[in-house]
Amino acid sequence: MPRTTVTLVSIGLCLLLDGIWSASGDVTSTVPTATTSKMAEVQQVFEQHEVIPDVVDAAPKEFARISYPSGATVEGGNELRPTQVKDQPRVEWTAKPDTYYTLFMVDPDAPNRKEPKFREIGHWLVGNIPGTKVEDGDHMYAFVGSGPPNGSGLHRYVFLVYEQPAGRIDFTQAPRVSNRSRNHRVNYKHREFVKQYGLGELVAGNFYQAQYDDYVPTLHAQLSSGTE
């Protein structure tokens, strides 16, 4: 048999045996999967910025993909200006078919990160989201952007997406808060809401940081214009 033919046969046999061994579990790959690598990255970033343990006890499975009409995107702790994030963003994640989710956005650094006596501020809360169609969910806390007080330094703004393992949830007893009100937003405890309504796995999350700019007084005036 020609040498070239023998070589090709040998390579083919090796590939076949590799496939059999891998399928049988006799050989364990030392190369991390893309999913494992991504989870490790999320864990590292959440710990580096102390979102763990300040906001959550464990990292989500993936970064939520968050983009604003201004063109700004959330990139694991990047600094954005309140002016850039004043409008409701688009939030996406890897969703299961026929599954509902709850989305939170909270600021754990009020009035400042050193003395967060108002932890957390509830900026956005939407439940019963079918897949990633946030617009079709049950909007309990209307979205408001970042309003860190002048001189308070950087605040973290954290997005969290939880799975609803039992399907749709009756949120009729949950408070409803407009984008013109501070009611129910200060000293918000998202962990208590998770427990109360039996939310499941934290499937996605992300966060950015922001400090005071000229838009903040406009937001504060907006939040003082209503009572509901």
N, C-alpha and C positions, 0 to 999 in steps of 0.2 A: 504493500500500500504506500502511495507517495507520502513524503514527510508532511506536506501541507495538510493532507486529509487526516493524518493521525493527530496532528496538532489541533485541528478543529474539533475532532471527535473528543479529544481529551478535555478541551475547554467546555464543550457542551455537557459532558458528563459531570464536570465539577460544578457547573451552574445548577444542574439538576439535583445533585446531592445537597448543595447549599440550600436549595428551596425545600427539600424534604426535611433536612435537619431543622431549619427555621420553623417550619410548620409544626414539627413534632415537639418543639420546645427544648430540644437538646442543645441548641446554640442560642445564647442570649446576646443580642446586639449591644455594643457599648456606646453606640451613637444615639443621643437623645432624639426623640421624635420632635416634630415641629410644635406639637401641642405642649409637650413637657417643657420645652425651651421657653415658649411664650408664657406659661404659667410661672416659671421661675423668674422671668423678667418682671411680670406684674408684682409678684411677691417682693422682689428686691426694691422696686420703686415705691410700693406702698409702705414698706418698712423704712426706707431711707428718709421719706418725708413724714414719718410717724403717723400716717393715716391708720396704720396698725401700731398701737392699739387705740388711738384717740377716737376713731370712728367705727372701725370694724375689728373683729378679732382675728380674721384670716382673710387673705387676699381672694379676689374673685378669680374665675377661670381665665378671663381674658380682659383686655382693654376694650371698653365701649368706644365706638367711633363717634366723635362729637364734633360737629361743625356748625358755625354761626353764619347768619346772613352776611356779616361783615367780611367773611372770608377767613376768620380766625378758626383754628382747630385746637382741640385739647390734646396735649401730648405728655401726659404723665408728669405733671408738676410744672409745666412751662408757665412763664409769667405773661398774663394778658391784661389789658387795660379795661376797666369797667365800661368805657365807651365801646369797646370791641364786642362785649358780651351782653349788651343790654337787651337784645331781642332773643326770643325763644329759639334754641338750637335744634338741629336735627340729631337724634341719638339712635344709633344702630348697634346691634349685637347679633351673635349667632343664636337664632331662636329655633325651638323645636316646633314641628307642625302641631296645630291645634292646641297650643299652650298659651296661657296668659301670664303676664308679668306685671310687677310693680316697680316704678321708677321713683327714686328719691334724688333730690339735690340739696345738700346741706353745707353750712359753713360752721365748722367746729371752733372757730377762732374769734368769737365775739365776747367782749369788745376788742380783744387783742389776743394773740397767741400765748403770751406769757401769763395772762390772767383771764382765762376763758369762762368767766362766770355765767355767761348767757348760752353756753354750749347746749344744744346746737341751734342755729337759725335755719328754719325750714324754708327753702327757696322754691321748691317745686315738688309736687307729689301727684303721681298719676298711677291708678291701679287698673286692673282688668284690661291690660294692653294686649290685644291679640297679635301675637308675633312681635314685630317691631313697629306696628302701626300706632305710634304714640297718640296721634291725632284722634284715634278711635277709642282711646281709653277713658276711664272715669277720672276726670281732672278734679282733684280735691283741693290742692293748693295751687292756685294759678302761678305761673312762672314769674319770678322777678329776678333781675340781674344782680350784679355785685354792687354792694354799697358800703365798703369798708370805711369807717370814720377817718377823718384827716389825722395823720400822725399815728395811726394804729398799726402801721407796717403791713406786711403781707398776710393775707388770709388765704386759707385753702378752701376751694369750692369743689365738693366731692359729689360725683354722680354714682349711684348704686342701682343695679338692676337685679331684682330677686324673682325667682320663679314662683308661681302659684301652683303648688303640686295638686291641689284639690279642684283646680279649674276656677271658674268665676267666683268672686267673693261678694257678699253683700256689704257694701261700704256705706250704707245709708246713714249709719250712726256716726260716721267720721265727720269732723268739722269741714266746712267748706269756706275757703278763704280766697277773696278776690286779690287781684294784683294792685289794689289800692289800700290794702290793710296789713297791719302788723299782727293782728289778732292770731293767736295760736302759733305764731312763727318763732317767738323767742323761747329759749329753753326747750326746744323741741327734742324729743328722744326717739329717734328713728328705730332704735333697737326694741323699744317697747311696742311700737307699732308692728314690727316684724313678729314679735312674740304673740301679741294680741290676735292677729289675723292669721297666724299659722303659715307665714310665708316660708318658702323653702330655700333652696340653694342660692347663694350670691353668685350669679352667673357672669356678671360683667360690671366693670366700674372704671372710672377715670377721674382725674382732677386737674385743676389748674390753680394758679395763685394770682392774686390781684391786690393792689393797693390803691389808695385814693387817687382819683383824677377829677376833672371838672364836671363829669357826668353825675357824680354821686349826689350832690345837692338836689338835682332833678329827681332822682329816684326816691330820696327821702321825702320830698314834697309829695310825690305820687302816693307813697305809703301812708301819708298823713291825711289823704283826701277822702278816705272812706272808713267805714266802721265794720263792714262785713268781711 
